[in-house]
Structures are given as C-alpha cells and as structure tokens.
Amino acid sequence: IGDEPHLPYQRPPLSKKYLMGEVGTDTLELRPPSFYETQSVELHLGATAVAVDREKKVVKTATGEEIAYDRLVFATGTRARSLPIAGADLSGVVSLRTIADVETIRPALDGEGRVAIVGGGYIGLEVAAVARSLGREVTVLEGLDRVMKRVVSPAISEFYEKLHRDNGVDIRLNVAIEAFGSHTYAGKRSEQERS
C-alpha cells in the first residue's frame, strides 16, 4: 500500500540524474512489474493508508477500502521536514522527496532567475549542482556552521563547500529562515537585495 502511483523505486537518483532528465522513471524502479506478479505481491498504488484495525486485521485507506492482512509491516520511510514559517505554502516552495516533487522542480530550472535551496545536506547540494549545471544562479542557505554537518567530518564539509563555491554556488552558513516570499526584479537589484 503506497500513496504514490509508481511502483516502488529508489530515491537517491531523484536529486541527480532524474532531476537532470537523464533517466526515466523506469530506471528508478526497484523491480520490473513482472516481479510483483510472479511473486504474488498485490500492489495498492495511489492508496493512502489512514487507519489500522488490529482486531479485524485490516488496513483502511482514504477511499474507505479495507485491505486484510495476516502480518503488518510499517515501512513509511521519511518525509522532508517542513518549515512552519510564513510562505511555506507558496507556489515554487517545494521539498524534494518524490517523483512528483521532481516533476514540479524540473520546469522551474528551465527558466531564468535565481534558485534558493534551504539546507546544505546531500540533497540540497545535489540539487544545487544540477541547477548550476543548467546555468542557474544558486544560493544555498544552511542553518549550521558548515554544510553536511550532521553526516560528515569537518574536512569533508570543507571539501564540498569549496567544490560548490568553485562552481559558482553562493553558500550562506548560520542562516535562520524567517519566511518565504516572492520578488520580481525590474532592472538591477539594489545592494540590499543582493545581500
């Protein structure tokens, strides 16, 4: 039971080759469709599980369907952390976690303008690299004092920060995001707007 309409797929390529448009959704799939048929795996795609009745041993979906089980495994993965700030629901403010997210982000990378990325972890830096390779101006806003601080050593952080800066990414550390907004610039930006 999964809320996405796609066969189970790997997520790491989403922020790299899939975002670049170099590979299709079929290359992301963990197994071909025939695997699920031969292994007697019943897929309920595009179905959101909303409740479990442990006495009846059924999972209830958002559409009211009840799916029986003998044993139940919760394999929910993670969700991108949402920021509870003003403007988080604006068009153009997108997390990257699913194929649908990439389909929203990709057209925005085709035009002109700046791309702001909140978070200097693996995914944020991968998206920054893709956006730069497509010729976009990119600013990465990181709340901590170094990129990827939660997962790598200071030396690795320093290496990747330098690599991205050398490729034209504007990385800003120790930044607290207060709100998202949209701005349209006519002509040159003022010194204040540049900072």
Buried (B, 14 or more C-beta within 10 A) or exposed (E): BBBBEBBBBEBEBBBBBBBBEEEEEEEBBEEEEEEBEEEEEEEBEBBEBEEBEEEEBBBBBEEEEEBEEEEEEEEEEEEEEEBEEEBEEEEEBBBBBBBEBBEBBBEBBEEEEEBBBBBBBBBBBBBBBBBBEBEBBBBBBBEBEBBBBEEBEEEEBEBBBEEBEEEEBBBEBEBEBEEBEEEEEEEEEEEEEEE
